[in-house]
Amino acid sequence: MTDSPLRAAREIVALIFGPVEGRHFAVRYWDGEVEWGGGSDAPPFTIVIARRGALRRMLLPPSELSIVEAILSGDVDIEGDAEQAIHLGDAVRERVGSPGAMARLVRLLLALPRGAARDDVAAHRAAHVVDGAGSLHEPARDQAAIRYHYDVGNDFYALWLDRAMVYSCAYFESGADPSAELDDAQFAKLELVCRKLRLRPGERLLDVGCGWGALVMHAVRHHGVSALGITLSEAQAELARRRIAEAGLADRCRVEIRDYRALAGEPPFDKVASIGMVEHVGAGKLPAYFNAVYGALKAGGLFLNHGIVSVDAARPAGRWDWLERRLWKRDAFIDQYVFPDGRLTPFASVITAAEAAGFETRDVESLREHYTLTLRAWLTRLMRHRDEAIRLTDERLVRTWRLYMTASAHGFASGHINVLQTLLAKPLDGVSGLPLRRFGALPPGDYR
């Protein structure tokens, strides 16, 4: 007898992804049956529908969040190159956008068993919230949100980060083998930041959102400065302090748990860096963020702000985009499970807030392609250590990180998001202290 849920599942897959011969990927069902897309026996990825009721729970009602949660729960999985599968969520939305297609989809979905996984997902969603800690982007709330993301466990992050544990975009030379190059590429990024800031021996450096202390340690060790790093994560601060002590740098380097708004009382710093922290600030708090850094910096000092921005948010929105985002629950996955309260802003908002605080923009560099390579390196390392990562946390969290980094890699590769290093100056009587040329003298030759 034909398995009725299996027949319904095959019809649903054809409805949302098109006929088998037109697909470039494979689909495997819970009974082991495989539909080979385009007749290929070596597709770039395979969608695994692991349970009879998986598609019902994933698509009734359909949204970005429900599709993601089907993957997190194990109802559905992606084997192979998951980055190539990221666009399928939008493909689903487009194919079932008409009333007729939606009615047919609902009829087929109702033919599948409900199962218990929906209740598991609802309970998991309810357990992953940041609340009871004050208003959005107030200090207590920010601290709770940061700890949600970064206090997963230092050992977990150490499995897939470089040996210095730099959790931000690396700076590659070739990118031919991102995973193998990651250690050198992160060293190069730290050096790039220090050179852009033109650090000199004896200067005081502040690192806002210092992570596990990689930049402050690098700057002290290689550029002779004294440095303070601040973070809201107790787990990061604990490990950073231990690494600083083991390296014999404690006399010139320290890490504190401190909010960026609590810098009053510190002597002014010669230079300030903020690497991958501005994304947590929130658009409404950008003026407070830049004002705080401006106040902490000496006149004549430099500030390097390195952060992800939304390219899409800078472009004109369609008339009904707000409704589509709400119904489709776009970005709800990141907010629910990865970066609570985090919002990417257009670069124009960042520059406006920085210059309103008194900064002068001196240099901007995009590292977009570098972040694609960085994320692919992290993914390779995470999946290489998947079993150990599950032992340290749990399978759902590992699925969450794999999906988040895959989606982010796709976002950078497709140009929907960007990461920019912006060098800002606090001029002293109009003097920035920077040379006339960005890279110094031209090499010998006839350029006429």
Secondary structure by P-SEA (a helix, b strand, c coil): cccaaaaaaaaaaaaaccccccccbbbbccccccccccccccccbbbbbccccccccccccccaaaaaaaaaacccccccccccccaaaaaaaaaaccaaaaaaaaaaaaaccccaaaaaaaaaaaacccccccccccaaaaaaaaaacccccaaaaaacccccccccbbbbccccccccaaaaaaaaaaaaaaaaacccccbbbbbccccccaaaaaaaacccccbbbbbccaaaaaaaaaaaaaacccccccccccccccccccccccbbbbccccccccccaaaaaaaaaaaaccccbbbbbbbccccccccccccaaaaaaaaacccccccccccccbbbbcaaaaaaaaaaacccccccccaaaaaaaaaaaaaaaaaaaaaaaaaaccaaaaaaaaaaaaaaaaaaaacccbbbbbbbbbcccccccccccccccccccccc
